Amino acid sequence: MKVVKRNYYDDQGNLLIKPYRLKDLAEIYGVCNRTMKKWIKNAAPQAKRNRSQFYPIAAVANILEALGLPQRIETKKAA
């Protein structure tokens, strides 16, 4: 099975604001789906999905505003 690494950031390191699924948001924040669902329920209850798996852009913006921007930490490989 091929593992696909999704790119959530642009070349400058800024988070791309677009419709995301719950699992994508969880991956961005580095938590499990269950934790992300609880965070959204508590911090941004107005952020709802519309008949699909994806949170619309407005809901993603509300979630980011309520939870704050995720930190992007990269590790460097040892020489």
C-alpha positions in Angstrom: 0.0 0.0 0.0 1.3 3.4 -1.0 1.4 6.1 1.7 0.5 9.6 0.5 2.0 12.5 2.4 -0.5 15.4 2.0 0.9 18.9 1.8 -1.1 21.3 4.0 1.4 24.2 3.8 2.6 26.4 0.9 6.2 27.1 0.0 6.6 29.9 2.6 5.3 27.6 5.4 1.8 29.1 5.7 -1.2 26.8 6.2 -3.4 26.5 3.2 -7.0 27.5 4.0 -9.3 25.2 2.1 -12.0 22.6 3.0 -10.6 19.9 5.2 -11.8 16.6 6.6 -11.7 15.8 10.3 -8.7 13.5 9.8 -6.9 16.2 7.9 -7.4 18.7 10.7 -6.3 16.1 13.2 -3.1 15.5 11.2 -2.4 19.2 10.9 -2.7 19.6 14.7 -0.9 16.4 15.4 -3.7 14.7 17.4 -6.0 11.8 16.9 -9.4 12.2 15.3 -11.2 11.7 18.6 -9.3 14.5 20.2 -9.8 16.9 17.3 -13.5 16.2 17.3 -13.7 17.1 21.1 -11.6 20.3 20.5 -14.0 21.4 17.7 -17.0 20.6 19.8 -15.8 22.6 22.8 -13.9 25.5 21.1 -15.8 26.1 17.9 -19.3 24.5 18.1 -20.6 26.7 15.2 -18.2 24.9 12.9 -20.3 22.2 11.2 -19.9 20.0 8.2 -22.5 20.3 5.5 -23.8 16.9 4.2 -20.2 15.9 3.3 -17.0 14.9 5.0 -15.5 18.3 4.6 -15.6 21.3 6.8 -16.2 24.4 4.5 -13.6 27.2 4.4 -15.6 29.4 6.8 -15.8 26.5 9.3 -12.0 25.9 8.9 -11.4 29.6 9.5 -13.5 29.4 12.7 -11.7 26.4 14.0 -8.3 28.0 13.3 -9.4 31.2 15.1 -10.7 29.2 18.1 -7.8 26.8 18.5 -5.0 29.0 17.2 -2.6 28.2 14.4 -0.9 24.9 14.6 2.8 24.8 15.1 4.8 23.3 12.3 7.9 21.6 13.8 10.4 20.0 11.5 13.2 17.8 12.7 16.5 17.8 11.0 18.3 14.5 10.2 21.6 13.9 11.9 24.6 13.9 9.6 
